[in-house]
C-alpha cells in the first residue's frame, strides 16, 4: 500500500512515477522498499493517467449512491402495500 501512496504523492507533486522516485519516497519513510513490488507498480501504471483514474473513481460511488437512493422510496412503497394487504387479510380471519 505504501507504494501506491508513493505513486499518488508523486503524481500530486507533478513528478514522474518511476522506480527511482518511488524507491526514494519509500526510503524516506524509513522502510526498505521491495524492488519487485516497485517494478510491478511502475509497470502497472505505465500508460495510466492517474488523475483521470482518480476522478472517474470518485464519481462512481456517488452515482451508485444516488441510484440506491432512488430505489429506496420504491422499496418502501412496496413494503407499505404488503403491510396493508396483510392487515386486510387479518381483518378477514380476525
C-alpha positions in Angstrom: 0.0 0.0 0.0 2.9 2.4 0.7 4.0 2.0 -2.9 0.6 3.2 -4.1 0.7 6.1 -1.7 4.1 7.0 -3.0 2.8 6.9 -6.6 -0.1 9.1 -5.6 2.1 11.6 -3.8 4.5 11.8 -6.8 1.5 12.3 -9.1 0.1 15.1 -6.9 3.5 16.8 -6.9 3.7 16.6 -10.7 6.7 14.2 -10.6 7.2 11.3 -12.9 6.3 7.9 -11.3 9.5 6.0 -11.8 11.2 3.2 -9.9 13.8 5.6 -8.6 11.2 8.1 -7.4 9.0 5.5 -5.7 12.1 3.9 -4.0 13.2 7.3 -2.8 9.8 8.1 -1.3 9.5 4.7 0.4 13.1 5.0 1.8 12.2 8.5 3.1 9.6 6.8 5.4 12.3 4.6 6.9 11.2 1.5 5.2 13.3 -0.7 2.9 11.4 -0.9 -0.4 10.8 -4.3 -2.1 12.3 -3.9 -5.6 9.9 -6.3 -7.2 6.9 -4.5 -5.9 8.3 -1.2 -7.1 8.9 -2.6 -10.6 5.5 -4.2 -10.6 3.7 -1.0 -9.7 5.6 1.1 -12.2 4.8 -1.5 -14.9 1.1 -1.5 -13.9 0.9 2.3 -14.1 2.6 2.6 -17.4 0.3 4.5 -19.7 -2.3 5.2 -17.0 -3.5 8.7 -16.4 -3.6 8.6 -12.6 -5.5 11.9 -12.3 -8.2 10.7 -14.7 -8.5 7.4 -12.9 -8.9 9.2 -9.6 -11.6 11.5 -10.9 -13.5 8.6 -12.5 -13.3 6.5 -9.3 -14.6 9.4 -7.2 -17.6 9.8 -9.4 -18.7 6.2 -9.5 -19.6 5.8 -5.8 -21.6 9.0 -5.9 -23.6 7.7 -8.9 -24.1 4.4 -7.2 -25.4 6.1 -4.1 -27.9 8.2 -6.0 -29.1 5.1 -7.8 -29.6 3.3 -4.5 -31.3 6.3 -3.0 -33.7 6.3 -5.9 -34.6 2.7 -5.3 -35.3 3.1 -1.6 -38.6 5.0 -1.9 -39.9 2.4 -4.3 -39.0 -0.4 -1.9 -40.8 1.5 0.9 -43.9 1.8 -1.2 -43.9 -2.0 -1.9 -43.4 -2.7 1.8 -46.3 -0.5 2.7 -48.6 -2.2 0.2 -47.6 -5.6 1.6 -48.3 -4.4 5.1 -51.7 -3.1 4.1 -52.5 -6.3 2.4 -51.5 -8.3 5.5 -53.7 -6.0 7.6 -56.7 -6.6 5.3 -56.2 -10.4 5.5 -56.0 -10.3 9.3 -59.3 -8.4 9.4 -61.0 -11.2 7.4 -59.7 -14.0 9.6 -59.7 -11.9 12.8 
